[in-house]
Amino acid sequence: MPTVDELQGLLRAAALRVTRPRLAVLAAVYGFPHADTDSIIGAVRNDLPEVSHQAVYDSLHTLTAAGLVRRIQPLGSVARYESRVGDNHHHAVCRTCGAIADVDCAVGHAPCLTASEDNGFVIDEAEVIYWGQCADCSRRT
């Protein structure tokens, strides 16, 4: 978990104004990987009880647009946010409990970015989601 000074540095490096809501939202995303918006709002309100839903939504939008936060939304799930950005990692999602885990690319330098047919697109990101059951849920069945 980055320090407050490090979080401030990230915001400044992205040419963003440092505000209490942005700091609190960024800290919440680092502290709770793959958290949904409601969970982030709850975490932010532990430090800033007066923060509005809109301020959190606005901060998440700004941080995502600046590349400090990544937004993912597996099929059937609400949007989730993570601080792991700048790489082309993927996710495994449990069909039973909804747990999400990061999964690195299989081998080589982002092999999934080499599509069998690019249809003229310049591809810079691939979204792969592995579906199954997490270890806890698979032990219960």
Salt bridges, closest charged atoms under 4 A:
GLU50 OE2 - ARG20 NH1 3.84
GLU82 OE1 - HIS34 NE2 2.92
GLU82 OE2 - ARG70 NH1 3.56
GLU82 OE2 - HIS89 NE2 2.97
GLU82 OE2 - HIS91 NE2 3.06
ASP87 OD2 - ARG84 NE 2.66
ASP87 OD1 - HIS89 ND1 2.68
ASP102 OD1 - HIS34 NE2 2.81
ASP102 OD2 - ARG84 NH1 3.73
ASP102 OD1 - HIS89 NE2 3.33
ASP102 OD1 - HIS91 NE2 3.31
ASP104 OD1 - ARG84 NH2 2.27
GLU125 OE2 - ARG70 NH2 3.77
ASP136 OD1 - ARG139 NH2 2.46
